[in-house]
């Protein structure tokens, strides 16, 4: 059987990325259910059959888009300056909320897929299980730096705080979707992070500016 050339492989990777970018645009703007696969394929300049070669179904494409969103949020946190303060890390979480609101359709997709993740037989289950483990570990590690520096109280349970921050963010996104976008998501996340900051900082200060 002939081996696939590296050039063909690169073309395939580039085509897959182009499909994902088009899907993100359409899903974010028009929503998942209102976006036809044929529309995405047309944007990329391929047939719907060509699109299905990369993503066998619309649900496979949805999972890939959500995974991309999850990884983008993780990178945004990881790319913070290693010397950033503990409250700076919490403020970074607030900035991530702002980025998510810039693509409201993707919040709806995230909520849609997270509901399916409860089914252990669903591909979404593994994606979300790994996502939560990685996100909690990464955030907790950043918060421990603030404990080590004395900025946060020595008795701070960084893993519990990380898990709480992620759970509140995800839960508020669900409420935002249920409210039809009327919930002030940024204000709600800020209020929670402000309470966390006052509870864990050694001097009881809040998020600051």
Buried (B, 14 or more C-beta within 10 A) or exposed (E): EEEEEEEEEEEEEEBBEBBBBBBBBBBBEEBBEEBEBEBBBBBBEBEEEEBBEBBEEBBEBBBBBBBBBBEBBBEBBEEBEEEBBBBBBBBBBBEBBEEBBEBBBBBBBBBBBBEBBEEEEBBBBEBBEEBBEEBBEBBBEBBBBBBEEEBBBEEBBBBEBBBBBBEBBBEBBBEBBEEEEEBEBBEBBBEBBBEBBEEBBBEEEBBEE
